[in-house]
Amino acid sequence: MQEGAIRYVTVHKSERRATDTALLPAVPSALRSVLDLVVSGEATSRAEIARRSGLARSTVGQQVDHLVGRGILQELGSSESVRGRPPRVLTLSPRAGTIAVADVDTLESRVAIADLTGRVIAQETVDIRVDAGPDAVLETVAGRLTSLLAAHERDPDRVREVVMGLPGPVDFQRGCPVQPTGMPGWDGYPVAEWLTRTFRAPAVVDNDSNLMALGEAGQDGMDTPLLCIKIATGIGAGVITTDGEVYRGADGAAGDIGHIPAVGGGDALCSCGNVGCVGAIASHRSILRGLGIPESTDDDPLHGVHVLAERVADNDPPAVRALRQAATEIGEIAAMLVYMFNPRTLVLGGPLSELRDDLLSGVRAAVYQRALPLATRKLTITTAQLGNGSGVHGGIALATRDVFSPEGIARMLVEDAAEAPAGGR
């Protein structure tokens, strides 16, 4: 066996997605270096890879040939006009694989497929409520994702990872929600296991606020540490550390801030059974309830979002007052979180973030009044750049990290070796 070559485990195609991670081969550091440089865009030719990595040209050639042969990279002729032999450009192959993402929210969900560079190929909105239960939601979402794969001629056997965000506490290691409010039937449901079985691919389940935070952290100007507060049916937060990792806490419960007592909470009953939680008086749902606006109708799942936006735009006094009161309560909680995490960026997301001026001004006023200058002098407070697409982009970011981790690369090579015909491609 050549030095730096990979010894493959034989995996039958029907079982390849269930490969035990202990059986995955070690990935040579040279191969990882080559792939990292191409994926990041730092190098697009064999010569550039050799120069940047310090690897011998022969080693680079061996690893590039291996990755091209497995359908992970492709080498194309350059369109640049040069004298002599035209340069060959290395990029990820369209055949390298697909990522599937579902951002499940209370009233509707967003599904998307992306290539391994993170480019969104297609996305759709799915009109199904989370309280329809896990079976109905998962079947509907999986059906839409499968349709997108077929419509865009993406090989379903090359789905590299499936990511799902859920609007409730999630045990990240087990891949299941834990005692979520307003989600009957979801407690302990093996969501990741269901997705793995359906798509025959690794699956990850996370809280929707974490995915929103990841999506926003990848945008220009969004410095880390980053704190993202999602104000929707409930209120949750996602924290991205300086090194770009999601802070989930010991058990995945970090960020469930909607149940922190609010300053003006009084005896408002929360869905958790306690009274005075900030989510009970400052969430989007609580504002709609206080104003007598239906959250959704048969014709419009986002009826409440649209009506509240119209009333605020028309400067309706009760609506504006309710929004400003909510912003103040959220700002009090945000100030406390700024003390705890000292973020460089605070992002407000969810339906209320679309009412930009009133929400931002209220939160900023509370944060700057409560927090000390050391914690706020370089703090940026803004709304989500990606709007309701933050969760999808966060899921894509999470999946691409996993796919190009040492374990992900090894899995990809093993799976592709199982698909390759005898004698190579």
LOTOR-106064 format. One record per residue (C-alpha): x, y, z. Coordinates in Angstrom, 3 decimals, decimal comma. Layout:
LOTOR-106064
       xx       yy       zz
        X        Y        Z
...
This chain:
LOTOR-106064
       xx       yy       zz
    0,000    0,000    0,000
    1,321    3,461   -0,913
    2,263    5,831    1,858
   -0,651    8,139    2,629
   -3,184    5,803    1,024
   -6,459    5,020    2,765
   -7,492    1,503    3,632
  -11,236    1,206    3,083
  -13,775   -0,761    5,034
  -16,115   -2,686    2,757
  -19,619   -1,317    3,271
  -22,663   -2,644    1,420
  -24,537    0,222   -0,251
  -27,758   -0,470    1,634
  -25,901   -0,256    4,965
  -23,287    2,361    4,220
  -24,980    5,176    6,154
  -24,915    3,172    9,351
  -21,145    2,740    9,306
  -19,762    2,602   12,842
  -17,504    5,609   13,378
  -14,980    3,247   15,000
  -14,603    1,504   11,633
  -13,818    4,690    9,741
  -10,216    4,896    8,512
   -7,806    7,618    9,541
   -7,581   10,364    6,923
   -4,010   11,258    5,887
   -3,060   14,795    6,899
   -1,941   15,504    3,327
   -5,398   14,712    1,972
   -7,028   16,906    4,603
   -4,666   19,775    3,753
   -5,450   19,500    0,059
   -9,204   19,376    0,622
   -9,169   22,213    3,169
   -7,318   24,522    0,781
   -9,696   23,835   -2,100
  -12,875   24,063   -0,002
  -11,779   27,355    1,577
  -10,863   28,778   -1,835
   -7,278   29,453   -0,725
   -5,907   27,307   -3,543
   -7,418   26,368   -6,912
   -4,545   24,532   -8,602
   -2,030   21,815   -7,784
    0,811   24,332   -7,850
   -0,981   26,651   -5,396
   -1,701   23,753   -3,061
    1,954   22,684   -3,080
    3,082   26,248   -2,428
    0,642   26,938    0,403
    0,798   23,545    2,101
    4,511   22,850    1,743
    3,717   19,357    0,454
    5,730   17,786   -2,325
    4,171   18,114   -5,773
    4,041   14,336   -6,071
    2,097   14,083   -2,789
   -0,291   16,813   -3,889
   -0,813   15,042   -7,211
   -1,545   11,734   -5,496
   -4,134   13,264   -3,154
   -5,786   15,377   -5,868
   -6,069   12,337   -8,173
   -7,610   10,390   -5,307
  -10,211   13,073   -4,548
  -11,034   13,580   -8,226
  -11,410    9,835   -8,662
  -13,881    9,705   -5,788
  -15,979   12,478   -7,312
  -15,252   14,903   -4,463
  -13,124   17,337   -6,453
  -13,193   18,202  -10,124
  -10,440   19,693  -12,270
  -11,522   21,965  -15,094
   -9,760   23,973  -17,770
   -9,370   27,659  -16,937
  -11,072   30,280  -19,101
   -8,121   32,622  -18,597
   -6,072   33,406  -21,691
   -2,478   32,377  -20,988
    0,499   31,350  -23,044
    1,498   27,735  -23,031
   -0,451   24,988  -21,293
   -3,745   26,357  -19,882
   -4,041   26,053  -16,075
   -6,403   23,521  -14,528
   -8,760   24,770  -11,824
   -9,727   22,614   -8,835
  -13,165   22,983   -7,252
  -15,606   20,838   -5,335
  -17,445   18,549   -7,722
  -21,227   18,924   -8,070
  -21,247   15,170   -7,497
  -19,544   15,563   -4,111
  -22,858   15,582   -2,309
  -25,804   17,541   -0,948
  -26,851   18,924    2,425
  -30,526   18,870    3,426
  -31,849   21,321    6,021
  -35,221   21,883    7,675
  -35,906   24,820    9,994
  -39,138   23,841   11,729
  -41,048   26,689   13,332
  -44,347   26,887   15,175
  -46,565   27,860   12,244
  -44,520   26,841    9,202
  -41,160   25,403    8,220
  -38,436   26,185    5,697
  -36,612   23,420    3,850
  -33,554   23,733    1,648
  -30,869   21,746   -0,125
  -27,332   23,033   -0,634
  -24,093   21,836   -2,174
  -21,002   21,255   -0,062
  -19,745   24,793   -0,629
  -22,810   26,017    1,270
  -24,539   27,386   -1,836
  -28,303   27,074   -1,564
  -29,624   25,101   -4,536
  -33,311   25,395   -3,701
  -35,590   26,188   -0,778
  -39,300   26,161   -0,014
  -41,750   27,052    2,727
  -43,865   24,219    4,135
  -47,232   25,151    5,648
  -47,471   22,726    8,546
  -47,790   23,572   12,223
  -45,388   22,006   14,685
  -48,321   21,009   16,901
  -49,446   18,627   14,137
  -47,026   16,216   15,813
  -43,676   14,694   14,858
  -44,993   12,047   12,484
  -46,929   14,506   10,333
  -44,218   17,186   10,384
  -41,346   14,822    9,632
  -43,192   13,039    6,826
  -44,158   16,353    5,231
  -40,714   17,928    5,570
  -38,912   14,800    4,349
  -41,263   14,595    1,379
  -40,481   18,184    0,376
  -36,740   17,625    0,727
  -36,946   14,476   -1,383
  -38,883   16,400   -4,036
  -36,240   19,141   -4,088
  -33,486   16,558   -4,546
  -35,333   14,993   -7,471
  -36,277   18,323   -9,081
  -32,647   19,454   -9,074
  -31,188   16,073  -10,023
  -29,257   15,610   -6,791
  -28,330   12,014   -6,007
  -30,267   10,950   -2,872
  -27,465    8,493   -2,085
  -25,082   11,422   -1,779
  -26,922   13,361    0,901
  -24,023   13,928    3,285
  -25,944   15,271    6,279
  -29,453   16,300    7,306
  -29,930   19,124    9,821
  -33,197   20,034   11,527
  -33,900   22,969   13,813
  -36,765   22,751   16,316
  -38,470   25,523   18,336
  -37,810   24,004   21,759
  -35,139   22,515   24,030
  -33,096   19,843   22,243
  -30,761   17,155   23,564
  -28,078   17,652   20,918
  -26,285   14,383   21,629
  -29,423   12,224   21,462
  -31,003   14,221   18,645
  -34,414   14,678   20,254
  -36,512   17,468   21,835
  -36,897   17,469   25,617
  -40,170   18,591   27,195
  -40,903   21,315   24,637
  -43,952   23,483   25,310
  -46,639   23,693   22,627
  -45,255   20,650   20,805
  -47,480   17,678   21,728
  -45,918   14,298   20,988
  -42,392   15,649   20,452
  -40,921   14,993   23,898
  -38,160   12,416   23,516
  -39,090   11,648   19,916
  -35,997   10,227   18,127
  -35,894   12,863   15,389
  -32,249   12,356   14,380
  -32,728    8,593   14,237
  -35,826    9,030   12,046
  -33,972   11,343    9,660
  -30,954    9,023    9,468
  -33,179    6,075    8,648
  -35,139    8,035    6,027
  -32,216    9,669    4,205
  -29,542    7,073    5,059
  -27,287    9,935    6,110
  -25,978   11,368    9,383
  -28,543   13,673   10,976
  -28,256   16,500   13,497
  -31,076   18,126   15,473
  -30,577   21,460   17,222
  -32,546   24,306   18,732
  -33,726   26,833   16,153
  -32,134   29,767   17,992
  -28,734   28,065   17,798
  -29,093   27,623   14,041
  -30,224   31,230   13,647
  -27,150   32,387   15,577
  -24,858   30,250   13,409
  -26,412   31,623   10,246
  -26,002   35,215   11,366
  -22,443   34,658   12,598
  -21,431   33,759    9,045
  -22,475   37,137    7,639
  -20,139   40,046    6,966
  -19,731   42,392    9,898
  -21,126   39,944   12,448
  -18,229   39,713   14,885
  -18,050   37,018   17,536
  -18,787   36,353   20,319
  -22,332   36,703   19,033
  -25,594   36,555   20,960
  -28,761   36,036   18,919
  -32,190   36,443   20,528
  -35,138   34,993   18,620
  -38,484   36,570   19,510
  -41,266   34,406   18,128
  -43,893   32,173   19,742
  -41,435   32,017   22,609
  -38,105   33,695   23,266
  -34,805   31,869   22,903
  -31,150   32,700   22,463
  -28,156   31,236   20,682
  -24,570   32,005   21,640
  -21,618   31,708   19,252
  -18,212   31,753   20,905
  -15,114   33,559   19,684
  -13,931   30,408   17,880
  -17,254   30,059   16,077
  -18,735   27,229   18,141
  -22,289   27,047   19,489
  -22,476   27,194   23,261
  -25,102   24,596   24,211
  -24,323   24,077   27,887
  -23,993   20,737   29,654
  -27,283   19,273   28,411
  -28,342   21,493   25,510
  -30,534   23,774   27,622
  -28,420   26,915   27,197
  -30,324   29,792   25,654
  -33,824   28,885   26,855
  -34,238   32,426   28,170
  -37,987   32,790   27,647
  -38,604   31,401   31,113
  -36,468   33,925   32,987
  -38,677   36,100   35,239
  -39,378   39,488   33,686
  -39,282   42,785   35,551
  -42,900   43,497   34,630
  -43,995   39,872   34,462
  -46,547   40,098   37,246
  -48,881   37,109   37,319
  -48,875   36,444   33,556
  -49,179   32,687   33,126
  -46,451   31,110   30,978
  -46,740   27,917   28,939
  -44,188   26,343   31,286
  -46,657   26,636   34,188
  -44,841   29,437   36,006
  -45,925   33,070   36,100
  -44,066   36,214   35,114
  -41,725   34,704   32,503
  -40,453   37,122   29,881
  -41,870   34,894   27,149
  -45,343   35,273   28,663
  -45,367   39,055   28,230
  -42,850   39,911   25,482
  -43,003   37,136   22,893
  -44,657   37,700   19,533
  -47,499   35,381   20,548
  -48,137   37,221   23,815
  -48,296   40,594   22,015
  -50,824   39,239   19,522
  -52,893   37,757   22,331
  -52,900   41,058   24,215
  -54,047   42,924   21,109
  -56,691   40,334   20,224
  -55,020   39,468   16,893
  -55,350   35,817   15,751
  -51,930   34,239   15,307
  -52,956   32,430   12,127
  -55,933   31,733    9,892
  -56,741   28,979    7,433
  -55,821   31,305    4,576
  -52,719   32,843    6,143
  -50,507   30,928    8,600
  -48,674   34,200    9,365
  -51,804   36,319    9,765
  -50,665   37,727   13,104
  -47,261   38,740   11,744
  -48,829   40,655    8,883
  -51,556   42,365   10,902
  -49,206   43,488   13,678
  -46,750   44,887   11,123
  -49,577   46,831    9,461
  -50,837   48,238   12,751
  -47,364   49,334   13,825
  -46,753   50,884   10,390
  -50,056   52,787   10,794
  -48,835   54,006   14,197
  -51,745   52,319   15,983
  -51,274   53,397   19,644
  -52,078   50,056   21,364
  -49,828   48,120   18,955
  -46,925   50,558   19,243
  -47,233   50,625   23,043
  -47,295   46,806   23,251
  -44,227   46,548   21,020
  -42,277   49,114   23,016
  -43,139   47,438   26,310
  -41,976   44,099   24,914
  -38,762   45,684   23,654
  -38,047   47,081   27,107
  -38,596   43,698   28,797
  -36,418   41,941   26,222
  -33,797   44,642   26,666
  -33,662   43,957   30,422
  -32,952   40,277   29,758
  -30,493   41,167   26,986
  -28,579   43,442   29,372
  -28,183   40,573   31,808
  -26,918   38,315   29,014
  -24,494   41,009   27,872
  -23,051   41,008   31,389
  -22,721   37,223   31,359
  -21,327   36,632   27,865
  -19,835   40,005   26,847
  -20,722   39,525   23,150
  -19,328   41,703   20,383
  -22,625   41,456   18,448
  -26,223   41,200   19,680
  -28,692   40,124   16,977
  -32,480   40,281   17,276
  -34,383   37,805   15,126
  -37,876   36,425   14,653
  -41,101   38,148   13,522
  -40,694   41,111   15,878
  -37,268   41,906   14,422
  -39,007   42,921   11,193
  -40,458   45,876   13,125
  -36,927   47,201   13,194
  -37,017   50,723   14,595
  -39,292   50,271   17,600
  -37,757   46,983   18,674
  -34,143   48,087   18,252
  -34,575   51,401   20,028
  -36,248   49,777   23,031
  -33,673   47,014   23,409
  -30,745   49,379   22,889
  -32,072   51,818   25,497
  -32,395   49,080   28,123
  -29,025   47,483   27,372
  -27,079   50,743   27,413
  -28,834   51,887   30,580
  -28,283   48,639   32,480
  -24,904   47,346   31,271
  -21,583   48,937   32,161
  -19,532   50,730   29,480
  -16,869   48,009   29,455
  -19,461   45,518   28,179
  -21,125   47,851   25,680
  -18,478   50,180   24,284
  -17,752   47,887   21,321
  -21,125   46,128   21,243
  -23,185   46,197   18,047
  -26,946   45,683   18,428
  -28,744   44,919   15,183
  -31,439   42,796   13,572
  -30,958   39,567   11,606
  -29,403   40,172    8,195
  -30,871   36,970    6,760
  -34,396   37,465    8,097
  -36,298   34,208    8,340
  -33,549   32,448    6,371
  -31,037   32,550    9,228
  -31,918   29,090   10,521
  -31,505   27,456    7,115
  -28,100   29,057    6,605
  -27,083   28,071   10,122
  -28,030   24,474    9,416
  -25,964   24,525    6,233
  -22,983   25,952    8,132
  -23,294   23,267   10,799
  -23,491   20,501    8,204
  -20,512   21,678    6,138
  -18,359   21,731    9,279
  -19,366   18,160   10,012
  -18,853   16,949    6,437
  -15,321   18,360    6,279
  -14,303   17,249    9,759
  -11,828   14,317    9,874
  -14,683   11,920   10,626
  -16,862   13,436    7,894
  -14,143   13,176    5,265
  -13,451    9,564    6,224
  -17,141    8,716    6,009
  -17,436   10,386    2,616
  -14,474    8,447    1,223
  -15,748    5,138    2,593
  -19,230    5,686    1,180
  -17,888    6,679   -2,227
  -15,564    3,670   -2,272
  -18,614    1,463   -1,695
  -20,384    3,071   -4,682
  -17,401    2,875   -7,040
  -17,462    0,003   -9,572
  -14,737   -2,618   -9,451
  -11,522   -1,290  -10,961
  -12,282    2,342   -9,983
  -14,328    5,036  -11,656
